[in-house]
C-alpha cells in the first residue's frame, strides 16, 4: 500500500496531482475535491512567484510574462489533446493568467490541469473543465452571459474576451470580494459581479443569452429558466451530491430541452438550492456506484423538472416539458443513458471505455503516449467519525503495461480523502501494476482519517502505457 499526498484539483470535485491524478471539478468553486487529471509533468509549470499584473480586457499576457510558456504547453498538451477544438476558447485559456486567480500558496500549480483550493471550502476548476464548459456554451461576441458561482473569477475572465458582457454571482462573500478585486486589477471591465444567492439569478439584468452554472443543484432553479431568453442555452450540472450529469439546456417555446453531455461532479449549489435538496449523501455507508460497469443508465433526481425552491413547484420551463413539478415533495427522477465514451456513475474519464467481453462489462484503459492521462474518477461521501476502516478491492488484468515518465506514473486503484473544507488528507493506493497478467483480485484494508468527509476513487493508467482492465471495483466498510 502506498500513501501519497496531493493537492486539491477543481468546480468539479477532482484532484489530480500524481501520475495524472485528477483534480476536482469538486472544480471551481463549485466542485468538490474533484481531481482533474493531471500528470505531474513538471514541464507544464513555470515557477516564478512574481505577480504579473495584466491590464487588458482579455487578460492576455504582455511584456515580461513568466507564465506564457506554461500556459501554451497547458493548452497544447492538456486541453487541445483532450478534445477542445474551438480556437477562440483555446486562445482565451492561453491568454488568461490563471496564476492571478489562485492563492500564492498554490501558485506553483496554477498551470497544472487540476483543481486548486481557493478558500471557503471551494476550489477553482481545472483548466480543461473551464475550457470544455466554455466551448459547450458556444460563446458569441454579442452574448450577455450569466455565471452562477464566481468563485475565483477565472471562468468569468476566460469568458470576458469571448462575449459582450458577463454577469457573475457569488454566494460566499469573501470569495466574491476577492474575485472582484482581481478582475478590476486586471482590467476585465465587461465583467460585473455581485454577492447573492445564484439560485435567484440576476433578474434586473435579464434576459441572458447564455447561462453557465459552476455548482450543482439537485434540480434546475426556476428563476434561471425565467431569466434565459428564448433560444438561449444553459450549461448546468444537475443531480445528487456525488452523482451528477452535465447538461446543455436550450429554451424553446418557453420550455427547456435538455441534452445530457456527460457524468460529472461539482460542489453543491448552496443557499436556497441546498436547503431544498431531497437526496442527501450518507457518509456512514460509503459505496462505489457501478463498480462492475454493467450499468449504462443511472437515475438522476431532480434533473427533469426545475426547482422553485422549498415548497414550490417548478412546472414552467421544465426540460422534460411544461408542467413537470420540481419542488419539495415532488419526484423528478430521470434516467440517462451514456454512450461507451462515458461510464455511468464515473467521470473525468480519459482514454477509457466500457468494454464487454463474453457478456461481462469492464473499464478498459489504453495509452500509447508516456505521461498522457488515462483514468476515471468517482466521488463518494465518507464520514471518518463513523467509518474507521474500509476494504478497497478490484479485479485487474494488464497487458504490456510499462511505467510512465514520472516516478509514480504507474497504473493503480486509489482513494483520496478530503475534510469538510475539502483539504487533501492524502491518497492511499493499490498497485502499481505492470507487465502482462491475467485477471487477479487485489484488495487492501485502509484506515479512514477521522476528519475525512468525502473521498475520490481513482482508477487507471495515470501516465503509464499499455492496457489495463478493471472490474468489480468495491469499497466495503469494515467494523462500525
Buried (B, 14 or more C-beta within 10 A) or exposed (E): EBEBEBBBBBBBBBBBBBBBBBBBBBBBBBBBBBBBBBBBBEEBBBEBEEEBEBEBBBBBBEEEBBBBBBBEBBBEBBBBBBEBEBEEBBBBBBBBBBBBBBBEEBBBBBBBBBBBBBBBBBBBBBBBBBBBBBBBBBBEEEBBBBBBBBBBBBBBBBBBBBBBBBBBBBBBEEBBEBBBEBBEEBBBEBBBBEBBBBBBBBEEBBBBBBBBBBBBBBBBBBBBBBBBBEEBBBBBBBBBBBBBBBBBBBBEEEBBBBEBBBBBBBBBBBBBBBEBBBEEBEBEEBBBBBBBBBBBEBEBBBBBBBBBBEEBBBBBBBBBEEEBBBBBEBEBEBEBEBEEEBBBBBBBBBBBBBBEEEEEBBBBBBBEEBBBBBBBBBBBBBBBEBBBEBEBBBBBBBEEBBBBBBEBBBBBBBBBBBBEEBBBBBBBBBBBBBEEEEEEEBBBEBBBBEBBBBBBBBBBBBBBBBBBBBBBBBBBBEEE
